[in-house]
């Protein structure tokens, strides 16, 4: 089915409010999820609603929690999200980091105990909108691992995102990626659609390559991107986001339950502490133009820079609507019922 982004935001907001979520927090979380869909990242969009509803009903997600500063020492901030909506408490922690970077030039922020943060690129976008450079290392805990490291068969990590944002005079550069070959949510989406995953992304329970998205449920694993390179970066995300900021890593097996928790280590930098924002912008803009001037390779219309696919997807989906497969839509509607929506409540959204 195809659904308009406005109606989808309203539906998601209503579901969260049925859980007892304050109106502003429900709206902010819904906006974040739908924005992920608009930008083509369905794995981090409204398909996560059933997970959030289930987590809230089990007592994992604390729907009205706010971020709390635990330590404020010079340019360093340690912030605890209290297992609130990651979209809310993660944004609050990033706001605090931007304010610190504006006054000191640099902020080093540990944001711990966030319920699923969603699309990490959103926090980089938040920083670049204020003229800041940002780097984000994130680990994932709270449930058993799904990712095997390079050279290993057993699962030891999660998708551990890495993200970097650079402000420009026009369209910002946002590099946002899982350190696994693909995000776990993309496996979920492929399974819902009955489609294979890309070659090299999954391994079955015997460590053999497979394109069957159901292999995860049968004991298989996601592999790292780029072989040893992605595996090494995933470990650094685990150590910086998890061990340093969160003091909770995947090796804490007694904490592997039924909740998705993210810890995020952020560096937020004002370019003015170096040569100045003007000189930095000159080089960034020049480099963008230089990169785009390259002759396209076979099969490409133009050189792609970080953030280009998301911008193209958003333009298309704002115009044409957001596609949602029937199984995902059914799961979202069932989550609405579990949250307490009546048939009458849902009728206006599900026509």
DRENFIVEX-397839 format. One record per residue: z, x, y of N, C-alpha, C in turn. Coordinates in steps of 0.05 Angstrom, whole numbers, always signed. Layout:
<nodes>
> n.w	n.u	n.v	ca.w	ca.u	ca.v	c.w	c.u	c.v
> Z	X	Y	Z	X	Y	Z	X	Y
...
</nodes>
This chain:
<nodes>
> n.w	n.u	n.v	ca.w	ca.u	ca.v	c.w	c.u	c.v
> +0	+17	-24	+0	+0	+0	+0	+18	+25
> -8	+6	+47	-8	+19	+73	+11	+4	+92
> +29	+18	+105	+48	+5	+122	+49	+19	+149
> +52	+3	+170	+54	+13	+197	+80	+28	+201
> +79	+50	+216	+103	+66	+220	+126	+51	+234
> +119	+33	+252	+140	+19	+266	+155	+1	+247
> +141	-14	+230	+154	-32	+211	+170	-16	+191
> +160	+7	+183	+174	+24	+164	+200	+35	+176
> +199	+43	+201	+224	+51	+215	+245	+29	+215
> +235	+5	+221	+254	-18	+223	+266	-24	+196
> +250	-23	+175	+260	-29	+148	+281	-8	+140
> +274	+18	+144	+293	+39	+136	+319	+37	+152
> +317	+31	+178	+340	+28	+194	+358	+6	+184
> +346	-17	+177	+361	-40	+167	+375	-34	+141
> +362	-19	+123	+375	-11	+98	+400	+5	+104
> +398	+25	+121	+421	+43	+127	+443	+27	+141
> +436	+8	+158	+457	-7	+171	+472	-25	+151
> +458	-34	+130	+471	-50	+109	+492	-34	+94
> +489	-7	+95	+509	+10	+83	+534	+14	+101
> +533	+2	+125	+555	+5	+144	+550	+28	+163
> +526	+38	+165	+519	+60	+183	+517	+50	+212
> +529	+65	+230	+527	+58	+258	+497	+57	+266
> +491	+39	+285	+463	+34	+292	+447	+59	+300
> +459	+76	+317	+445	+100	+326	+440	+119	+303
> +459	+122	+285	+456	+140	+263	+435	+130	+243
> +435	+103	+239	+415	+91	+222	+387	+95	+233
> +384	+91	+259	+358	+94	+272	+349	+123	+271
> +367	+142	+277	+359	+170	+277	+350	+179	+249
> +364	+171	+229	+357	+179	+201	+330	+167	+194
> +326	+141	+200	+301	+128	+194	+278	+142	+209
> +282	+148	+234	+261	+161	+250	+253	+188	+237
> +273	+203	+229	+268	+229	+216	+251	+226	+191
> +259	+207	+174	+245	+203	+149	+216	+194	+153
> +212	+175	+171	+185	+165	+177	+168	+186	+190
> +180	+203	+207	+165	+225	+219	+155	+244	+197
> +171	+248	+176	+162	+265	+154	+138	+253	+140
> +139	+226	+136	+115	+213	+125	+91	+216	+143
> +94	+212	+169	+72	+214	+187	+60	+242	+186
> +76	+262	+182	+66	+290	+182	+57	+298	+154
> +56	+279	+136	+44	+285	+110	+64	+295	+89
> +89	+297	+96	+110	+306	+77	+124	+282	+65
> +110	+268	+48	+121	+244	+35	+145	+251	+18
> +146	+275	+9	+169	+284	-8	+195	+283	+8
> +194	+284	+34	+218	+284	+51	+219	+259	+69
> +203	+239	+61	+202	+214	+77	+219	+192	+66
> +209	+167	+69	+225	+144	+62	+229	+142	+32
> +214	+157	+16	+219	+158	-13	+247	+169	-19
> +260	+181	+0	+288	+191	-4	+309	+169	-1
> +301	+145	+9	+320	+124	+14	+336	+117	-11
> +323	+113	-34	+340	+107	-58	+361	+128	-64
> +354	+154	-60	+374	+175	-64	+397	+172	-45
> +391	+166	-20	+412	+164	+1	+430	+140	-5
> +418	+117	-12	+434	+93	-18	+452	+98	-42
> +440	+110	-63	+457	+116	-87	+480	+135	-81
> +474	+155	-64	+495	+175	-57	+517	+161	-41
> +509	+144	-22	+529	+130	-6	+547	+112	-23
> +534	+98	-41	+549	+79	-58	+568	+94	-78
> +561	+119	-85	+578	+135	-102	+600	+149	-86
> +598	+148	-60	+618	+161	-43	+611	+189	-34
> +587	+198	-41	+579	+225	-33	+570	+227	-4
> +552	+211	+4	+542	+209	+32	+562	+194	+49
> +572	+207	+70	+590	+194	+89	+574	+185	+113
> +568	+159	+114	+547	+149	+131	+553	+151	+161
> +578	+154	+169	+584	+155	+198	+597	+181	+206
> +595	+202	+189	+606	+228	+196	+591	+241	+218
> +605	+258	+234	+593	+274	+255	+599	+304	+249
> +582	+321	+260	+587	+350	+257	+612	+358	+272
> +627	+376	+260	+652	+386	+272	+651	+417	+274
> +657	+427	+298	+657	+456	+301	+683	+467	+288
> +679	+486	+269	+701	+498	+255	+708	+525	+268
> +688	+539	+277	+693	+565	+290	+673	+569	+313
> +683	+578	+336	+666	+584	+359	+674	+611	+369
> +658	+631	+362	+666	+659	+368	+642	+674	+380
> +641	+676	+406	+619	+689	+419	+593	+674	+414
> +574	+687	+403	+548	+674	+398	+547	+661	+370
> +570	+661	+356	+571	+650	+329	+584	+623	+329
> +572	+604	+315	+583	+578	+311	+584	+572	+281
> +606	+561	+272	+607	+550	+245	+613	+520	+248
> +594	+504	+237	+596	+475	+240	+596	+462	+213
> +614	+442	+210	+616	+427	+184	+605	+399	+188
> +586	+391	+171	+573	+365	+173	+589	+342	+160
> +610	+349	+145	+626	+328	+133	+611	+310	+114
> +589	+319	+103	+572	+304	+84	+560	+279	+97
> +556	+281	+124	+542	+259	+138	+512	+262	+134
> +498	+241	+143	+469	+243	+142	+460	+269	+154
> +445	+285	+138	+436	+311	+147	+420	+309	+173
> +404	+287	+175	+387	+283	+198	+404	+281	+224
> +428	+271	+221	+446	+268	+244	+462	+293	+249
> +477	+302	+228	+495	+325	+232	+479	+351	+235
> +456	+353	+222	+439	+376	+226	+429	+378	+254
> +421	+355	+265	+411	+354	+293	+434	+361	+312
> +458	+351	+306	+481	+357	+323	+487	+387	+323
> +487	+400	+300	+492	+428	+298	+470	+444	+313
> +445	+435	+311	+424	+449	+325	+427	+446	+355
> +435	+422	+364	+441	+418	+393	+461	+438	+403
> +483	+442	+387	+504	+461	+395	+493	+489	+396
> +476	+496	+377	+464	+523	+376	+445	+528	+400
> +430	+508	+407	+412	+510	+431	+428	+515	+456
> +449	+499	+459	+467	+502	+482	+479	+531	+483
> +487	+541	+461	+498	+568	+459	+477	+589	+466
> +453	+585	+455	+431	+604	+460	+423	+604	+489
> +424	+581	+502	+417	+578	+530	+436	+594	+548
> +462	+595	+540	+481	+609	+556	+484	+638	+549
> +480	+645	+524	+484	+673	+515	+459	+688	+507
> +437	+673	+504	+412	+685	+496	+407	+683	+466
> +429	+681	+450	+426	+681	+421	+449	+664	+409
> +442	+648	+390	+462	+633	+374	+458	+638	+345
> +479	+644	+331	+479	+647	+302	+496	+624	+291
> +483	+605	+278	+497	+580	+271	+497	+577	+241
> +521	+572	+230	+524	+564	+202	+530	+535	+202
> +512	+519	+190	+516	+490	+188	+520	+483	+159
> +545	+476	+152	+552	+472	+124	+558	+443	+118
> +557	+436	+92	+565	+410	+82	+549	+387	+95
> +523	+391	+97	+505	+369	+106	+494	+354	+82
> +495	+328	+82	+480	+313	+63	+450	+320	+69
> +433	+316	+50	+405	+324	+51	+394	+325	+80
> +385	+348	+89	+377	+352	+116	+349	+340	+122
> +334	+334	+101	+307	+324	+105	+288	+347	+111
> +268	+342	+128	+248	+361	+135	+259	+382	+154
> +262	+407	+145	+274	+428	+161	+258	+434	+186
> +232	+430	+185	+215	+434	+208	+224	+418	+233
> +238	+396	+228	+248	+379	+250	+267	+395	+268
> +283	+413	+256	+303	+428	+271	+290	+451	+286
> +269	+462	+274	+253	+482	+289	+239	+469	+312
> +228	+445	+309	+215	+431	+330	+235	+425	+353
> +259	+418	+345	+281	+413	+365	+286	+438	+382
> +285	+462	+369	+290	+487	+383	+266	+494	+401
> +242	+492	+391	+219	+501	+407	+215	+482	+430
> +223	+457	+428	+221	+438	+450	+237	+448	+474
> +258	+464	+469	+275	+476	+490	+267	+504	+496
> +244	+513	+486	+234	+540	+492	+246	+562	+475
> +260	+554	+453	+274	+573	+437	+258	+580	+411
> +261	+605	+402	+251	+614	+376	+274	+608	+356
> +267	+599	+332	+288	+594	+313	+279	+602	+285
> +299	+610	+269	+295	+617	+241	+316	+603	+225
> +308	+591	+202	+326	+574	+187	+325	+582	+157
> +348	+588	+146	+350	+593	+117	+368	+571	+105
> +358	+557	+85	+372	+534	+74	+375	+537	+44
> +399	+530	+34	+401	+527	+4	+408	+499	-3
> +406	+492	-28	+410	+465	-38	+431	+466	-61
> +452	+450	-58	+472	+449	-79	+480	+420	-84
> +499	+416	-102	+510	+389	-107	+499	+376	-132
> +477	+387	-143	+467	+377	-168	+455	+401	-183
> +449	+398	-209	+440	+420	-225	+414	+432	-214
> +408	+458	-219	+384	+471	-209	+359	+461	-223
> +336	+464	-208	+310	+456	-219	+290	+479	-218
> +297	+501	-205	+278	+523	-201	+286	+548	-217
> +266	+558	-231	+270	+583	-246	+261	+606	-228
> +275	+629	-230	+267	+652	-215	+245	+668	-229
> +231	+685	-215	+209	+700	-226	+219	+717	-250
> +206	+713	-273	+213	+727	-297	+234	+714	-314
> +245	+691	-305	+266	+677	-320	+257	+650	-329
> +267	+641	-351	+261	+614	-361	+282	+594	-352
> +307	+601	-351	+328	+583	-344	+328	+577	-314
> +336	+553	-306	+337	+544	-279	+362	+556	-265
> +358	+567	-241	+380	+580	-228	+383	+572	-198
> +361	+562	-186	+362	+555	-157	+350	+528	-152
> +350	+520	-127	+335	+496	-118	+311	+505	-102
> +300	+486	-87	+276	+492	-72	+280	+509	-47
> +305	+512	-38	+314	+530	-17	+293	+535	+5
> +291	+517	+25	+271	+519	+46	+276	+543	+65
> +254	+553	+75	+254	+573	+97	+236	+562	+119
> +245	+565	+144	+230	+554	+167	+233	+572	+191
> +212	+573	+206	+212	+589	+231	+195	+574	+252
> +206	+573	+276	+192	+559	+298	+187	+577	+322
> +163	+576	+333	+156	+592	+357	+145	+574	+378
> +156	+573	+402	+145	+556	+423	+119	+567	+434
> +102	+550	+442	+76	+557	+454	+72	+540	+479
> +51	+545	+494	+44	+529	+517	+31	+503	+509
> +23	+501	+484	+10	+476	+475	+23	+466	+450
> +11	+471	+427	+22	+460	+402	+40	+482	+389
> +65	+476	+384	+83	+496	+373	+75	+505	+345
> +83	+530	+339	+79	+540	+312	+104	+536	+295
> +102	+520	+274	+124	+513	+257	+117	+520	+228
> +129	+541	+218	+126	+548	+190	+149	+537	+175
> +144	+517	+157	+165	+503	+143	+156	+501	+114
> +171	+514	+96	+162	+514	+68	+185	+516	+49
> +181	+504	+26	+199	+509	+3	+193	+536	-8
> +214	+549	-19	+209	+575	-32	+201	+571	-62
> +202	+546	-71	+190	+540	-97	+160	+535	-92
> +145	+535	-114	+116	+531	-111	+109	+506	-96
> +123	+484	-101	+122	+460	-86	+150	+448	-84
> +154	+430	-65	+180	+418	-62	+185	+399	-86
> +211	+396	-93	+218	+378	-115	+209	+350	-109
> +211	+342	-83	+202	+315	-76	+173	+310	-81
> +157	+331	-80	+128	+328	-86	+124	+323	-115
> +141	+334	-132	+140	+328	-161	+147	+298	-165
> +167	+288	-151	+174	+260	-152	+151	+242	-144
> +138	+249	-122	+116	+234	-112	+93	+234	-132
> +87	+257	-143	+65	+259	-163	+72	+242	-187
> +97	+242	-196	+105	+226	-219	+101	+196	-213
> +109	+188	-189	+107	+160	-181	+77	+152	-181
> +60	+170	-172	+31	+163	-170	+16	+168	-196
> +30	+180	-215	+16	+187	-240	-5	+208	-238
> +1	+227	-220	-19	+249	-214	-8	+276	-224
> -25	+295	-231	-15	+322	-238	-6	+337	-214
> +11	+357	-218	+18	+376	-197	-1	+399	-197
> -2	+415	-176	-20	+438	-176	-14	+458	-198
> -34	+473	-207	-30	+494	-227	-10	+514	-217
> +7	+524	-235	+26	+545	-229	+52	+535	-217
> +55	+509	-212	+79	+499	-199	+101	+493	-218
> +95	+484	-242	+115	+475	-261	+113	+489	-288
> +136	+490	-302	+138	+501	-329	+153	+481	-346
> +145	+479	-371	+159	+460	-389	+184	+473	-399
> +199	+459	-417	+225	+469	-426	+223	+495	-442
> +199	+502	-451	+195	+527	-465	+184	+549	-447
> +182	+543	-421	+172	+563	-403	+142	+566	-401
> +128	+545	-411	+99	+545	-411	+89	+530	-386
> +68	+541	-372	+57	+527	-349	+47	+499	-356
> +52	+480	-338	+43	+452	-342	+38	+440	-315
> +21	+419	-315	+15	+404	-291	+27	+376	-293
> +43	+371	-314	+55	+345	-318	+81	+342	-301
> +81	+324	-281	+105	+322	-264	+130	+312	-279
> +126	+301	-303	+149	+291	-318	+163	+314	-333
> +152	+338	-332	+164	+361	-346	+192	+367	-336
> +197	+362	-310	+224	+367	-299	+245	+350	-313
> +238	+324	-316	+257	+306	-329	+261	+313	-359
> +243	+329	-370	+245	+336	-398	+255	+364	-402
> +268	+376	-382	+280	+402	-384	+264	+425	-373
> +242	+419	-360	+225	+440	-349	+236	+449	-322
> +220	+466	-308	+229	+477	-283	+206	+480	-264
> +213	+481	-238	+195	+490	-217	+195	+520	-217
> +172	+532	-211	+171	+561	-207	+171	+568	-178
> +175	+593	-171	+175	+602	-143	+146	+605	-134
> +142	+602	-107	+115	+608	-97	+112	+639	-96
> +88	+648	-98	+82	+677	-95	+96	+695	-114
> +103	+685	-138	+115	+701	-159	+141	+714	-148
> +143	+741	-149	+169	+754	-142	+175	+751	-112
> +155	+747	-96	+160	+745	-67	+175	+719	-60
> +166	+697	-70	+180	+672	-66	+207	+671	-79
> +209	+683	-102	+234	+684	-116	+255	+700	-100
> +246	+722	-88	+264	+739	-72	+273	+724	-47
> +254	+710	-34	+261	+695	-9	+280	+672	-16
> +276	+659	-39	+293	+638	-47	+322	+648	-50
> +325	+672	-62	+352	+683	-65	+365	+689	-39
> +349	+699	-19	+360	+705	+7	+369	+679	+21
> +354	+657	+17	+362	+631	+28	+389	+622	+15
> +391	+627	-11	+416	+620	-25	+440	+636	-14
> +435	+662	-8	+457	+679	+1	+464	+675	+30
> +444	+670	+47	+449	+666	+76	+457	+637	+82
> +442	+618	+72	+449	+590	+76	+473	+582	+60
> +475	+591	+35	+496	+582	+18	+521	+599	+19
> +518	+625	+11	+542	+642	+9	+554	+647	+36
> +538	+653	+56	+548	+660	+83	+557	+635	+99
> +538	+617	+103	+545	+593	+119	+561	+573	+104
> +554	+567	+79	+567	+545	+65	+589	+553	+47
> +590	+579	+39	+610	+588	+18	+608	+570	-7
> +584	+562	-14	+579	+545	-37	+551	+550	-46
> +548	+562	-69	+522	+568	-80	+518	+555	-107
> +494	+558	-118	+487	+545	-143	+503	+555	-167
> +514	+579	-165	+530	+589	-187	+557	+575	-190
> +564	+558	-170	+588	+541	-172	+582	+517	-190
> +580	+521	-216	+570	+501	-234	+588	+476	-235
> +614	+479	-229	+632	+456	-230	+626	+437	-208
> +611	+445	-188	+604	+427	-166	+577	+414	-169
> +564	+419	-191	+537	+407	-195	+540	+379	-205
> +539	+360	-187	+544	+332	-194	+519	+315	-186
> +523	+294	-169	+501	+276	-163	+499	+272	-132
> +498	+294	-118	+495	+293	-89	+477	+316	-81
> +461	+312	-60	+445	+334	-49	+457	+344	-23
> +466	+368	-24	+479	+381	-1	+463	+405	+8
> +459	+407	+34	+446	+431	+45	+465	+446	+63
> +464	+473	+61	+476	+491	+80	+454	+505	+94
> +456	+508	+121	+435	+520	+136	+445	+542	+154
> +433	+565	+152	+439	+588	+170	+416	+590	+190
> +423	+587	+216	+403	+587	+237	+407	+609	+257
> +385	+621	+265	+385	+640	+288	+368	+626	+309
> +379	+622	+332	+365	+609	+355	+365	+629	+378
> +341	+635	+388	+338	+657	+407	+322	+648	+431
> +333	+655	+455	+319	+651	+480	+301	+675	+485
> +274	+672	+487	+256	+695	+491	+263	+711	+516
> +277	+699	+535	+283	+713	+560	+302	+737	+556
> +316	+738	+533	+334	+761	+528	+318	+786	+522
> +293	+783	+516	+275	+807	+511	+258	+811	+536
> +232	+811	+533	+215	+817	+556	+212	+794	+575
> +221	+770	+567	+218	+746	+583	+199	+726	+571
> +204	+701	+577	+189	+679	+565	+159	+681	+573
> +153	+690	+597	+125	+691	+606	+109	+711	+589
> +120	+735	+586	+106	+755	+570	+103	+747	+541
> +124	+735	+530	+123	+726	+503	+102	+705	+499
> +101	+685	+518	+81	+664	+517	+53	+675	+518
> +49	+695	+535	+23	+707	+538	+13	+719	+511
> +31	+733	+497	+24	+745	+472	+20	+724	+450
> +38	+704	+449	+35	+683	+429	+9	+668	+433
> +3	+660	+457	-21	+644	+462	-46	+661	+457
> -45	+686	+464	-67	+704	+458	-71	+708	+428
> -49	+710	+414	-51	+714	+385	-62	+688	+371
> -53	+665	+381	-64	+640	+371	-94	+639	+374
> -103	+645	+398	-132	+644	+404	-147	+665	+387
> -136	+688	+384	-148	+709	+368	-151	+701	+338
> -129	+689	+328	-130	+679	+300	-150	+657	+296
> -151	+639	+315	-170	+616	+312	-199	+624	+316
> -204	+648	+328	-231	+656	+333	-244	+668	+308
> -229	+672	+287	-241	+682	+262	-261	+663	+250
> -281	+674	+238	-301	+657	+224	-288	+643	+201
> -291	+617	+198	-278	+602	+176	-288	+612	+148
> -270	+614	+129	-278	+621	+102	-292	+597	+89
> -306	+602	+67	-320	+581	+53	-300	+559	+45
> -308	+535	+50	-291	+512	+44	-272	+503	+66
> -273	+518	+89	-255	+512	+112	-273	+506	+136
> -264	+488	+153	-277	+483	+179	-267	+501	+200
> -242	+510	+198	-230	+527	+218	-205	+540	+206
> -195	+561	+220	-171	+574	+212	-147	+555	+217
> -130	+553	+197	-106	+536	+199	-82	+553	+206
> -67	+545	+227	-42	+557	+235	-19	+539	+227
> +5	+550	+225	+28	+534	+218	+31	+510	+237
> +34	+486	+226	+37	+462	+242	+11	+446	+244
> -12	+459	+239	-38	+444	+241	-40	+421	+221
> -34	+425	+196	-36	+403	+177	-19	+379	+184
> +5	+384	+194	+23	+363	+202	+12	+347	+226
> +1	+361	+245	-11	+347	+268	-35	+330	+260
> -51	+340	+243	-75	+325	+234	-66	+300	+218
> -46	+303	+201	-36	+281	+185	-24	+260	+203
> -8	+268	+223	+5	+249	+241	-16	+233	+256
> -36	+246	+266	-57	+231	+281	-70	+210	+264
> -76	+218	+239	-90	+199	+221	-71	+176	+213
> -46	+182	+207	-28	+161	+198	-18	+143	+220
> -17	+153	+245	-11	+135	+267	-33	+115	+270
> -58	+124	+266	-80	+106	+269	-84	+87	+245
> -81	+97	+221	-88	+82	+197	-64	+71	+181
> -40	+80	+187	-17	+72	+172	-8	+93	+152
> +15	+89	+140	+27	+107	+121	+23	+97	+93
> +10	+112	+75	+7	+103	+47	+33	+107	+31
> +40	+87	+16	+63	+89	-2	+55	+77	-29
> +60	+92	-50	+52	+83	-76	+70	+60	-85
> +60	+43	-103	+75	+19	-111	+103	+25	-123
> +105	+46	-139	+131	+52	-151	+151	+61	-130
> +143	+77	-111	+161	+85	-90	+170	+61	-73
> +151	+44	-67	+158	+20	-51	+178	+2	-66
> +173	-1	-91	+191	-17	-107	+219	-5	-108
> +221	+22	-110	+247	+35	-110	+261	+32	-84
> +246	+33	-61	+257	+29	-35	+268	+1	-32
> +253	-19	-41	+262	-47	-39	+287	-51	-57
> +288	-39	-80	+311	-41	-97	+335	-28	-84
> +331	-6	-70	+353	+7	-56	+363	-11	-33
> +345	-26	-20	+353	-45	+0	+371	-66	-11
> +365	-76	-35	+381	-96	-48	+409	-84	-55
> +409	-60	-65	+434	-47	-72	+452	-43	-47
> +438	-37	-25	+453	-33	+0	+465	-59	+11
> +455	-82	+1	+466	-107	+10	+447	-125	+25
> +421	-118	+26	+401	-135	+40	+395	-159	+23
> +393	-182	+35	+386	-207	+22	+356	-209	+20
> +347	-227	+4	+318	-232	+1	+307	-241	+28
> +322	-256	+43	+313	-265	+70	+311	-241	+89
> +331	-223	+87	+330	-199	+104	+305	-183	+99
> +297	-180	+73	+275	-163	+66	+248	-175	+70
> +247	-202	+72	+222	-216	+73	+204	-206	+96
> +216	-201	+119	+200	-194	+142	+188	-166	+140
> +200	-149	+122	+191	-121	+119	+172	-117	+96
> +174	-135	+76	+160	-129	+50	+135	-146	+46
> +127	-162	+66	+103	-178	+63	+78	-160	+59
</nodes>
